[in-house]
Amino acid sequence: MATSETIPADVPEVDPLVERLRAQDVEVVALSFVDNAGIARVKTVPLPKLAAAARHGVGASPCFETFCFDDFMVKGRFLGGPDGDLRLVPDLARIVPLAGQLGWAWAPVDKFRQEGERFEACQRAFAAAQVAAAAERGLTLRMAFETEWSLLTEAGDPVFHGPAYSSIRLEQIADYSRELMAVMRAQDLGVEQFHPEYAEGQLEVSVDHNDPVGAADDVLLVRHSIRRISHLHGWRASFAPALTPDTVGSGAHLHLSVVDQFSGGSGPFGLPPVGEAFLAGVLRELPALIAVGAGNPASFLRAAPSRWAGVWQAWGRETRESAIRFITGVTGLGATAANAEVKCFDSTANPYLVVGSVIAAGLAGVDEGLRLPPPIGGDPAALDESQRIAAGVQRLPESSAAAANAFAASKVLVAAMGEVLHDSVLAVRRGEAERFAETSPAELAALTRWRW
């Protein structure tokens, strides 16, 4: 990721890079950024202009910071409206020729103001700042997103059918699946697992862990690859939380570990004090984190009990109904495989905001020496309200408005993001909540089907 606090006017490595890309038949570079509604936006430059983009950036309006998922622009206290301009500076260390889109390369960007200093609402810079804050405490994090999507025809029908997770489903899309994984490998995305999922037409892929900013970069490249290969087969990929109301939807679960702090300790399931405190911080901030990681109105079509969507503010070992599932790893791999899965997030989120916010929440837990409550088992939906209260289990926010209110009240996230970024995220989430408060579930699902 870019490390300077101003636009680098001198980038000596760019000219050799341009020559290498030209030798790989690259003609155009897509410069990718994500807004606060989770939409991947893009500017492009022909390869001969990459050097200028690296040295001086490419112009983009800051209006995108307050775009809702339907491209309606709201206005926050600091951002929104037609004025101003930013510079998008590609991270040359992460540029990748696109194996499924010949002649193209892709690079994530960092945002700067025209005067050269970093843009205070740059989501990627926020994530990098939280990684640096962890490093100041001697902590290293690794993260990876799972990606779920529905593979549909142009008419919106599932491409394949059959029992959940079955070979019958996989056989119908074997060529598609092989091509997709080959493209990912060519783009240095290591695939851990791939399989048909629960709902009709639904698939899931897991990739290798990375540093947190790299993990956010990775998930954008994964989604691009999925959309592209689906298009080449005459199909469409939907990352929406729910295709139709009252059915199992698609999430974007975040796996994370604090290196050397998730095993070998005396805490619950072998957690050392620092690892336990980190997870306790994340657990405490989950109501606010919902606004970041699954705050779109359509997210709450997916967020229902007994669907493994993680709607309960609770944690447990291999407990798939809790929002945080702790994974100790198999025998012989515990020290390296131990991680936590945050199950309540989906693809409506800006992944840079997700990783940065989760780190901020965890670091607050470490700083305060928090401890985890007792873990849960089973499905909290099977308990009555008094039993859940006794177990310390609560429902996470059940609407975008409730999630936005929790986010507004989070002192941890306000302090970590700064008032400009925090306010712009809040403006988008409240704007979406207000504008779609009376929208029917079926209409909301239809409106969001192809937005991510």
C-alpha positions in Angstrom: 0.0 0.0 0.0 1.1 3.6 -0.4 3.0 4.8 2.6 3.6 8.5 1.9 1.3 11.2 3.4 1.5 13.2 0.2 1.2 12.4 -3.5 4.6 11.0 -4.6 5.7 13.3 -7.4 8.7 11.0 -8.0 8.0 7.3 -8.5 11.2 5.8 -9.9 9.8 2.2 -10.2 6.9 3.2 -12.4 8.7 3.2 -15.8 10.1 -0.3 -15.5 6.7 -1.5 -14.3 5.1 0.0 -17.4 7.5 -1.8 -19.6 6.8 -5.1 -17.8 3.0 -4.6 -18.2 3.5 -3.7 -21.9 5.4 -7.0 -22.4 2.3 -8.7 -20.9 0.1 -7.0 -23.5 -1.6 -4.7 -21.0 -3.2 -1.7 -22.7 -5.4 -0.2 -20.0 -5.3 -0.1 -16.2 -8.5 0.0 -14.1 -8.1 2.1 -10.9 -10.4 0.8 -8.3 -11.9 2.4 -5.2 -14.9 1.6 -3.0 -17.5 4.0 -1.7 -19.2 3.9 1.7 -22.2 2.1 0.2 -19.8 -0.8 -0.8 -20.0 -0.1 -4.5 -16.7 -0.6 -6.4 -16.2 2.5 -8.5 -13.5 2.8 -11.2 -11.5 5.2 -13.3 -9.2 3.9 -16.1 -6.0 5.1 -17.8 -4.3 3.8 -20.9 -0.9 2.2 -20.0 1.2 5.2 -21.2 -0.6 7.4 -18.7 0.1 5.1 -15.7 3.3 6.9 -14.8 1.4 10.2 -14.6 -1.3 8.7 -12.6 1.2 7.3 -10.1 3.0 10.6 -9.8 0.0 13.0 -9.7 -3.1 10.9 -9.4 -6.3 10.8 -11.4 -9.2 13.2 -10.7 -12.4 12.0 -9.0 -15.2 13.8 -7.3 -15.5 13.4 -3.5 -19.3 13.2 -4.1 -18.9 9.4 -4.2 -18.3 9.4 -0.5 -22.0 10.1 0.1 -23.5 8.1 -2.7 -26.1 5.5 -1.6 -26.2 2.1 -3.2 -28.6 3.4 -5.9 -26.4 6.3 -6.8 -28.5 8.8 -4.9 -26.3 11.4 -3.3 -26.9 12.5 0.3 -25.1 15.2 2.2 -23.2 14.9 5.4 -21.8 17.5 7.7 -18.5 17.6 5.8 -19.0 15.8 2.4 -21.6 15.7 -0.3 -22.5 18.0 -3.2 -20.9 18.9 -6.5 -17.8 20.8 -5.3 -14.2 19.7 -5.0 -11.9 17.1 -6.5 -9.6 14.3 -5.3 -6.6 12.5 -6.7 -6.7 8.7 -7.0 -3.1 7.3 -6.7 -2.7 3.7 -7.7 -0.8 1.3 -5.4 1.9 0.1 -7.8 2.8 -2.8 -5.5 -0.6 -4.3 -5.9 -1.1 -3.8 -9.7 -2.3 -7.1 -11.3 -2.8 -8.0 -15.0 -6.3 -9.4 -15.3 -6.3 -12.9 -16.5 -10.0 -13.0 -17.4 -10.0 -9.6 -19.1 -7.1 -9.6 -21.6 -5.3 -6.3 -22.2 -6.3 -4.9 -18.8 -4.6 -4.6 -15.4 -6.2 -3.6 -12.1 -4.9 -1.6 -9.2 -6.4 -0.3 -5.9 -6.0 3.4 -5.2 -5.4 5.7 -2.2 -7.2 9.0 -2.2 -5.4 12.4 -1.8 -6.6 16.0 -1.9 -5.7 18.2 -4.9 -3.2 20.0 -2.7 -1.3 16.7 -2.2 -2.2 15.6 1.3 -4.0 12.4 2.1 -7.8 12.6 2.0 -9.1 12.3 5.5 -12.0 10.1 4.4 -9.9 7.6 2.4 -11.2 4.2 3.5 -8.0 2.3 2.4 -5.8 4.7 4.4 -8.1 4.2 7.4 -7.5 0.5 7.2 -3.7 1.0 6.8 -3.7 3.3 9.8 -5.4 0.7 12.0 -2.8 -1.9 10.9 -0.1 0.6 11.9 -1.8 1.1 15.3 -1.8 -2.6 15.9 1.9 -2.8 14.9 2.6 0.0 17.5 1.3 -2.5 20.1 3.4 -5.3 18.7 0.5 -7.0 17.1 0.3 -8.5 13.6 -3.0 -9.4 12.0 -4.0 -11.7 9.2 -7.3 -11.7 7.5 -9.4 -13.2 4.6 -12.9 -12.8 3.4 -15.1 -15.7 2.3 -17.1 -14.7 -0.8 -20.6 -16.1 -1.4 -22.6 -15.3 -4.6 -25.5 -16.5 -6.7 -24.9 -17.5 -10.2 -27.9 -16.5 -12.3 -29.1 -16.3 -15.9 -29.8 -12.9 -17.4 -33.5 -13.5 -16.5 -32.4 -13.9 -12.8 -33.0 -17.7 -12.5 -30.4 -20.0 -10.8 -28.0 -21.5 -13.2 -27.8 -24.9 -11.4 -30.1 -26.9 -9.2 -29.8 -29.9 -6.8 -29.2 -30.7 -3.2 -27.2 -28.2 -1.1 -23.4 -28.6 -1.3 -23.9 -31.5 -3.7 -21.8 -33.0 -6.5 -24.9 -32.8 -8.7 -24.6 -29.0 -8.5 -20.9 -28.9 -9.1 -21.1 -31.1 -12.2 -23.4 -28.6 -13.9 -20.8 -25.8 -13.5 -17.5 -27.7 -13.6 -16.0 -25.8 -16.5 -17.0 -22.5 -15.1 -15.5 -23.4 -11.7 -12.2 -24.6 -13.2 -11.9 -21.4 -15.3 -12.6 -19.2 -12.4 -10.0 -20.8 -10.2 -7.4 -20.7 -13.0 -8.0 -17.0 -13.4 -7.6 -16.5 -9.6 -4.4 -18.4 -9.6 -3.0 -16.4 -12.5 -3.8 -13.2 -10.4 -1.9 -14.6 -7.3 -5.1 -15.3 -5.4 -4.6 -18.6 -3.7 -7.9 -20.5 -3.5 -8.3 -22.4 -0.2 -11.8 -23.9 -0.9 -14.6 -23.7 -3.4 -18.0 -25.4 -3.3 -21.7 -25.1 -4.0 -23.6 -23.5 -1.1 -27.0 -23.9 0.5 -29.3 -21.8 -1.7 -30.0 -22.7 -5.3 -27.4 -21.2 -7.6 -25.2 -20.2 -4.7 -21.4 -20.7 -4.5 -18.6 -19.9 -2.1 -14.9 -19.4 -2.5 -12.3 -18.9 0.3 -8.8 -17.5 -0.5 -5.5 -17.4 1.4 -5.1 -15.0 4.3 -3.2 -11.7 3.8 -2.4 -8.6 5.7 -5.7 -6.7 6.4 -5.4 -4.1 3.6 -4.3 -6.9 1.3 -7.3 -9.0 2.3 -9.6 -6.1 1.4 -7.8 -5.7 -2.0 -8.1 -9.4 -2.5 -11.9 -9.5 -2.1 -12.4 -6.8 -4.7 -10.2 -8.7 -7.2 -12.1 -11.9 -6.3 -15.5 -10.3 -7.0 -14.2 -8.8 -10.3 -13.0 -12.2 -11.4 -16.3 -13.8 -10.5 -18.4 -11.2 -12.4 -16.1 -11.4 -15.4 -16.0 -15.2 -15.8 -19.8 -15.3 -15.2 -20.3 -12.8 -18.0 -18.1 -14.8 -20.4 -20.4 -17.8 -19.8 -23.5 -15.7 -20.5 -24.5 -15.6 -16.8 -24.5 -13.0 -14.0 -23.2 -13.1 -10.5 -25.1 -11.5 -7.7 -23.4 -10.6 -4.4 -26.6 -9.2 -2.9 -27.5 -10.3 0.7 -30.8 -11.8 -0.4 -32.2 -12.6 -3.9 -35.7 -13.0 -2.4 -37.1 -12.4 1.1 -37.3 -15.3 3.5 -34.5 -17.3 1.9 -30.9 -18.0 2.9 -28.8 -15.1 1.6 -25.1 -14.5 0.8 -22.6 -13.2 3.2 -19.0 -12.1 3.2 -17.6 -13.6 6.4 -14.4 -12.2 7.7 -11.7 -14.6 9.1 -9.1 -13.0 11.3 -6.2 -13.8 13.6 -3.8 -11.9 15.8 -0.6 -13.7 15.1 0.6 -15.8 18.1 -2.3 -14.5 20.2 -5.0 -17.1 19.3 -3.6 -20.3 20.8 -1.3 -21.5 23.5 -2.8 -19.4 26.3 -4.7 -20.1 29.5 -7.9 -18.4 28.5 -11.0 -20.0 26.9 -10.1 -22.5 24.2 -6.4 -21.6 24.6 -6.7 -17.9 24.0 -3.9 -15.8 25.5 -5.0 -12.6 27.3 -4.3 -10.3 24.3 -6.2 -12.5 21.9 -9.1 -12.8 24.2 -9.2 -9.0 24.8 -9.1 -8.4 21.1 -12.1 -10.6 20.4 -13.9 -9.1 23.4 -13.4 -5.7 21.9 -14.9 -6.8 18.6 -17.8 -8.5 20.4 -18.6 -5.3 22.3 -18.7 -3.2 19.1 -20.7 -5.6 17.0 -23.9 -3.5 17.0 -21.9 -0.5 15.6 -19.9 -2.8 13.3 -23.2 -4.0 11.6 -23.6 -0.5 10.1 -20.1 -0.9 8.6 -20.3 -4.5 7.5 -23.9 -5.2 6.8 -25.8 -1.9 7.1 -27.6 -1.7 3.9 -31.4 -2.1 4.2 -31.3 -5.3 2.2 -28.7 -6.8 4.6 -31.6 -7.3 7.1 -33.4 -9.6 4.6 -30.5 -12.0 5.2 -30.1 -11.4 8.9 -32.5 -13.8 10.4 -32.1 -16.4 13.2 -31.5 -20.0 12.4 -29.8 -19.3 9.0 -26.2 -19.2 10.2 -26.2 -15.4 9.5 -24.7 -14.6 12.9 -27.5 -12.3 14.2 -26.7 -12.8 17.9 -24.1 -10.7 19.8 -22.4 -13.8 21.2 -19.4 -16.0 20.5 -18.6 -19.7 20.8 -16.3 -22.4 19.5 -17.5 -23.6 16.1 -20.9 -22.0 16.9 -22.4 -20.9 13.6 -25.4 -19.1 15.0 -23.2 -16.7 17.0 -21.8 -13.6 15.3 -18.3 -14.6 16.2 -17.3 -18.2 15.6 -14.0 -19.2 17.2 -12.0 -21.9 15.3 -9.2 -23.6 17.2 -7.9 -25.5 14.2 -7.3 -29.2 13.7 -4.8 -31.3 15.6 -1.3 -30.4 14.5 -2.3 -27.0 13.0 -3.8 -25.2 16.0 -1.1 -22.6 16.4 -1.3 -21.6 12.8 -5.0 -22.4 12.0 -6.7 -20.8 15.0 -8.8 -17.9 13.9 -12.1 -16.1 14.4 -14.9 -15.8 11.9 -17.2 -12.7 12.0 -20.3 -14.1 10.4 -22.6 -11.1 10.3 -21.0 -9.2 7.4 -22.0 -9.2 3.7 -20.9 -7.8 0.4 -22.7 -4.5 0.8 -19.8 -3.4 2.9 -16.7 -1.5 1.9 -14.0 -4.1 2.8 -11.4 -1.5 3.9 -13.9 -0.1 6.4 -14.6 -3.6 7.6 -11.0 -4.5 8.3 -10.1 -1.1 9.8 -13.2 -1.0 12.0 -12.7 -4.6 13.3 -9.1 -3.8 14.1 -10.1 -0.6 15.9 -12.7 -2.5 18.0 -10.2 -5.2 18.8 -7.4 -2.8 19.8 -9.9 -0.9 22.1 -10.5 -4.3 23.8 -6.7 -4.9 24.2 -6.2 -1.4 25.6 -9.0 -1.9 28.1 -8.0 -5.5 29.0 -11.5 -6.8 28.2 -12.5 -10.4 28.8 -14.9 -12.5 26.9 -18.3 -13.6 28.4 -19.0 -17.3 28.6 -19.2 -18.9 25.1 -22.6 -20.1 23.8 -23.5 -23.3 22.0 -26.5 -24.3 19.9 -29.1 -21.9 18.5 -30.1 -19.0 20.7 -33.4 -18.8 18.8 -34.4 -22.0 20.7 -34.2 -20.2 24.0 -36.9 -17.9 25.4 -36.1 -14.3 26.1 -35.3 -14.8 29.8 -32.9 -17.6 28.9 -31.1 -15.4 26.4 -30.9 -12.6 29.0 -29.4 -15.0 31.5 -26.9 -16.2 28.9 -25.9 -12.6 28.0 -27.1 -13.1 24.4 -28.7 -10.2 22.5 -30.0 -9.7 19.0 -27.8 -7.5 16.8 -29.6 -4.5 15.2 -32.6 -5.6 13.1 -32.8 -2.6 10.8 -30.4 -0.3 9.0 -31.7 2.6 11.1 -30.9 0.8 14.4 -27.5 -0.1 13.1 -26.8 3.5 12.1 -27.8 4.6 15.6 -25.3 2.2 17.2 -22.6 3.3 14.8 -23.3 7.0 15.7 -22.9 6.2 19.4 -19.7 4.2 19.0 -16.9 6.3 20.6 -14.4 3.7 19.5 -15.2 4.0 15.8 -15.6 7.8 15.9 -12.1 8.1 17.4 -10.6 5.6 15.0 -12.2 6.9 11.8 -12.1 10.6 12.5 -15.1 12.8 12.3 -15.1 13.3 8.5 -15.0 9.6 7.5 -17.3 8.6 10.4 -19.8 11.2 9.4 -19.8 10.3 5.7 -20.4 6.6 6.5 -23.2 7.6 8.8 -24.8 9.9 6.2 -24.9 7.1 3.7 -26.4 4.5 6.1 -29.0 6.9 7.5 -29.8 8.1 4.0 -30.4 4.6 2.8 -32.4 3.7 6.0 -34.7 6.7 5.6 -35.2 6.5 1.8 -36.1 2.8 1.9 -37.9 2.5 5.2 -41.3 1.8 3.5 -39.9 -0.3 0.6 -41.3 -3.8 0.6 -38.9 -6.7 1.1 -39.5 -8.1 -2.4 -38.9 -4.7 -4.0 -35.8 -4.1 -1.9 -34.4 -7.4 -3.0 -35.0 -6.6 -6.6 -33.5 -3.1 -6.3 -30.2 -4.5 -4.8 -29.8 -7.7 -6.8 -27.2 -6.4 -9.2 -25.6 -3.5 -7.2 -22.5 -5.3 -6.0 
